[in-house]
């Protein structure tokens, strides 16, 4: 037996810490039983923020049906954030007595999620799918994340809007596009649904009206405040710090420019006020979107309805009237 002597103790400590903290990739346990003779090509799937190598899973059979042997592996990847992975010796004989669970803390995902992921993998072959969030036992009981029927995902080198645009055409699938976040939501449901939510992580949902959703899929995605992380991306490159904005010098406006700015501001306030006045009439429609969407950004508190009257409307009305008066004064050559 050979022994290795480290001349620098910190080298040994570093290697030891790496061995303890690194989460190994799941072995490919998705091989088929003897009764299944044909499986799809392996798909690379990883778990967000855990530093593990992607797992290679055969998600479906060649006829498009789920591969039962891969359900357990995907369930482990989609487990709650603070639940550790089961040891290499763990198997279904050690599972929880509750139906639909592979352990006390890991719920078995819907097999139809494997079909959806395989369809996405076929659209972008060779790209790695990252599970940002899966089973969330603390989500509300009506959430599909609560029942392990939903995933928030990234696909390496593929913009979120392209993922959402493609996935919204899948039958029996709920798809949520989040331009200001890091993932695309997909879930299993009887009737397909699609929504756009402008909220950021930790904010309440801000759903886009149905007639405006397509415009957001065509627009370029805004720069994220948190960098997207790919499995091979060095840690030092994951979250580059943005340069501090420089203070712009004040610009003197002509009277016509000031009037144009005032009128534009007034129009924006008028539209916002009108939207508040008509929101009550759209309570049922908007509430239905909010309940069906089942978006649930990690850490957010969702609202069931968004049509509560607001006492701020009279204040805004006065502000609009004041801005109109100022704009009129500018138009007549007066000062405000």
LINQUI-V708127 format. One record per residue. RES is the residue in three letters. D_LAST is the distance of its C-alpha to the last C-alpha in Angstrom with 1 decimal. Layout:
res=RES d_last=D_LAST
res=RES d_last=D_LAST
//
This chain:
res=UNK d_last=89.7
res=UNK d_last=87.4
res=UNK d_last=85.1
res=UNK d_last=82.0
res=UNK d_last=81.2
res=UNK d_last=77.6
res=UNK d_last=77.5
res=UNK d_last=73.9
res=UNK d_last=73.4
res=UNK d_last=69.7
res=UNK d_last=70.7
res=UNK d_last=72.8
res=UNK d_last=70.1
res=UNK d_last=67.5
res=UNK d_last=69.9
res=UNK d_last=70.7
res=UNK d_last=67.1
res=UNK d_last=66.5
res=UNK d_last=69.5
res=UNK d_last=68.4
res=UNK d_last=64.7
res=UNK d_last=64.8
res=UNK d_last=64.9
res=UNK d_last=67.4
res=UNK d_last=66.8
res=UNK d_last=68.4
res=UNK d_last=71.7
res=UNK d_last=72.0
res=UNK d_last=73.6
res=UNK d_last=72.5
res=UNK d_last=75.9
res=UNK d_last=77.2
res=UNK d_last=80.2
res=UNK d_last=83.3
res=UNK d_last=82.4
res=UNK d_last=79.3
res=UNK d_last=80.4
res=UNK d_last=77.1
res=UNK d_last=73.8
res=UNK d_last=70.6
res=UNK d_last=69.8
res=UNK d_last=68.4
res=UNK d_last=64.7
res=UNK d_last=63.1
res=UNK d_last=61.1
res=UNK d_last=59.7
res=UNK d_last=57.8
res=UNK d_last=54.4
res=UNK d_last=54.2
res=UNK d_last=57.9
res=UNK d_last=59.2
res=UNK d_last=62.1
res=UNK d_last=63.5
res=UNK d_last=63.0
res=UNK d_last=65.6
res=UNK d_last=67.4
res=UNK d_last=67.8
res=UNK d_last=69.5
res=UNK d_last=67.2
res=UNK d_last=68.9
res=UNK d_last=72.2
res=UNK d_last=72.7
res=UNK d_last=72.3
res=UNK d_last=68.8
res=UNK d_last=69.7
res=UNK d_last=68.7
res=UNK d_last=71.1
res=UNK d_last=72.1
res=UNK d_last=73.1
res=UNK d_last=69.5
res=UNK d_last=67.9
res=UNK d_last=68.8
res=UNK d_last=67.5
res=UNK d_last=64.1
res=UNK d_last=63.9
res=UNK d_last=64.4
res=UNK d_last=61.7
res=UNK d_last=59.3
res=UNK d_last=60.2
res=UNK d_last=57.7
res=UNK d_last=56.1
res=UNK d_last=58.1
res=UNK d_last=61.4
res=UNK d_last=63.9
res=UNK d_last=65.8
res=UNK d_last=69.4
res=UNK d_last=72.2
res=UNK d_last=74.3
res=UNK d_last=77.1
res=UNK d_last=74.9
res=UNK d_last=75.6
res=UNK d_last=75.4
res=UNK d_last=78.4
res=UNK d_last=76.2
res=UNK d_last=73.5
res=UNK d_last=72.0
res=UNK d_last=74.0
res=UNK d_last=70.8
res=UNK d_last=70.7
res=UNK d_last=68.1
res=UNK d_last=68.0
res=UNK d_last=69.6
res=UNK d_last=69.4
res=UNK d_last=68.1
res=UNK d_last=64.5
res=UNK d_last=64.4
res=UNK d_last=64.0
res=UNK d_last=65.5
res=UNK d_last=62.9
res=UNK d_last=63.0
res=UNK d_last=65.4
res=UNK d_last=63.1
res=UNK d_last=60.6
res=UNK d_last=63.3
res=UNK d_last=63.3
res=UNK d_last=59.5
res=UNK d_last=59.7
res=UNK d_last=62.6
res=UNK d_last=60.7
res=UNK d_last=57.8
res=UNK d_last=60.4
res=UNK d_last=62.0
res=UNK d_last=58.7
res=UNK d_last=58.2
res=UNK d_last=61.7
res=UNK d_last=62.1
res=UNK d_last=58.7
res=UNK d_last=58.6
res=UNK d_last=57.1
res=UNK d_last=55.4
res=UNK d_last=55.2
res=UNK d_last=52.0
res=UNK d_last=52.8
res=UNK d_last=55.5
res=UNK d_last=57.1
res=UNK d_last=54.9
res=UNK d_last=57.0
res=UNK d_last=54.2
res=UNK d_last=52.0
res=UNK d_last=51.7
res=UNK d_last=54.9
res=UNK d_last=53.3
res=UNK d_last=52.3
res=UNK d_last=54.4
res=UNK d_last=54.2
res=UNK d_last=55.9
res=UNK d_last=58.8
res=UNK d_last=59.0
res=UNK d_last=58.0
res=UNK d_last=54.9
res=UNK d_last=54.1
res=UNK d_last=51.0
res=UNK d_last=52.1
res=UNK d_last=51.3
res=UNK d_last=53.3
res=UNK d_last=53.7
res=UNK d_last=52.2
res=UNK d_last=50.7
res=UNK d_last=47.0
res=UNK d_last=46.1
res=UNK d_last=44.7
res=UNK d_last=48.1
res=UNK d_last=50.0
res=UNK d_last=47.9
res=UNK d_last=48.1
res=UNK d_last=51.9
res=UNK d_last=52.5
res=UNK d_last=50.6
res=UNK d_last=53.4
res=UNK d_last=56.1
res=UNK d_last=57.8
res=UNK d_last=57.5
res=UNK d_last=54.8
res=UNK d_last=51.4
res=UNK d_last=49.1
res=UNK d_last=45.8
res=UNK d_last=43.6
res=UNK d_last=41.3
res=UNK d_last=39.2
res=UNK d_last=37.9
res=UNK d_last=41.3
res=UNK d_last=44.7
res=UNK d_last=46.9
res=UNK d_last=47.8
res=UNK d_last=49.1
res=UNK d_last=52.2
res=UNK d_last=54.3
res=UNK d_last=57.1
res=UNK d_last=56.5
res=UNK d_last=58.2
res=UNK d_last=55.5
res=UNK d_last=53.2
res=UNK d_last=49.5
res=UNK d_last=46.7
res=UNK d_last=43.2
res=UNK d_last=40.4
res=UNK d_last=38.9
res=UNK d_last=35.9
res=UNK d_last=36.5
res=UNK d_last=37.6
res=UNK d_last=40.7
res=UNK d_last=40.4
res=UNK d_last=37.4
res=UNK d_last=37.6
res=UNK d_last=38.2
res=UNK d_last=35.4
res=UNK d_last=37.3
res=UNK d_last=36.1
res=UNK d_last=36.6
res=UNK d_last=39.9
res=UNK d_last=38.5
res=UNK d_last=36.5
res=UNK d_last=39.3
res=UNK d_last=40.9
res=UNK d_last=37.7
res=UNK d_last=37.9
res=UNK d_last=41.5
res=UNK d_last=40.7
res=UNK d_last=37.8
res=UNK d_last=38.8
res=UNK d_last=39.1
res=UNK d_last=36.6
res=UNK d_last=38.0
res=UNK d_last=39.6
res=UNK d_last=38.9
res=UNK d_last=42.6
res=UNK d_last=45.0
res=UNK d_last=47.5
res=UNK d_last=51.0
res=UNK d_last=54.0
res=UNK d_last=57.5
res=UNK d_last=58.4
res=UNK d_last=55.2
res=UNK d_last=55.8
res=UNK d_last=54.2
res=UNK d_last=52.6
res=UNK d_last=50.8
res=UNK d_last=49.5
res=UNK d_last=46.2
res=UNK d_last=44.8
res=UNK d_last=42.0
res=UNK d_last=38.7
res=UNK d_last=37.4
res=UNK d_last=34.5
res=UNK d_last=31.2
res=UNK d_last=30.1
res=UNK d_last=26.6
res=UNK d_last=24.6
res=UNK d_last=23.1
res=UNK d_last=19.3
res=UNK d_last=18.5
res=UNK d_last=16.0
res=UNK d_last=14.3
res=UNK d_last=14.0
res=UNK d_last=11.2
res=UNK d_last=13.6
res=UNK d_last=14.3
res=UNK d_last=10.8
res=UNK d_last=10.6
res=UNK d_last=14.1
res=UNK d_last=13.6
res=UNK d_last=11.0
res=UNK d_last=13.5
res=UNK d_last=16.3
res=UNK d_last=15.0
res=UNK d_last=14.6
res=UNK d_last=18.1
res=UNK d_last=19.5
res=UNK d_last=18.4
res=UNK d_last=19.8
res=UNK d_last=23.0
res=UNK d_last=23.4
res=UNK d_last=23.0
res=UNK d_last=25.4
res=UNK d_last=27.8
res=UNK d_last=27.9
res=UNK d_last=28.6
res=UNK d_last=31.4
res=UNK d_last=32.9
res=UNK d_last=35.2
res=UNK d_last=36.8
res=UNK d_last=37.6
res=UNK d_last=39.1
res=UNK d_last=42.7
res=UNK d_last=42.0
res=UNK d_last=39.8
res=UNK d_last=42.1
res=UNK d_last=45.1
res=UNK d_last=43.5
res=UNK d_last=42.9
res=UNK d_last=46.5
res=UNK d_last=48.1
res=UNK d_last=46.3
res=UNK d_last=47.9
res=UNK d_last=45.9
res=UNK d_last=45.9
res=UNK d_last=44.6
res=UNK d_last=46.8
res=UNK d_last=45.5
res=UNK d_last=42.9
res=UNK d_last=42.9
res=UNK d_last=42.4
res=UNK d_last=41.1
res=UNK d_last=43.3
res=UNK d_last=40.5
res=UNK d_last=36.8
res=UNK d_last=35.8
res=UNK d_last=35.1
res=UNK d_last=32.3
res=UNK d_last=29.4
res=UNK d_last=27.6
res=UNK d_last=24.4
res=UNK d_last=23.8
res=UNK d_last=22.1
res=UNK d_last=19.7
res=UNK d_last=18.8
res=UNK d_last=18.6
res=UNK d_last=15.9
res=UNK d_last=14.0
res=UNK d_last=14.5
res=UNK d_last=13.4
res=UNK d_last=10.1
res=UNK d_last=9.7
res=UNK d_last=11.0
res=UNK d_last=8.6
res=UNK d_last=5.6
res=UNK d_last=8.4
res=UNK d_last=9.5
res=UNK d_last=6.6
res=UNK d_last=7.3
res=UNK d_last=10.8
res=UNK d_last=11.0
res=UNK d_last=9.8
res=UNK d_last=6.8
res=UNK d_last=3.8
res=UNK d_last=0.0
//
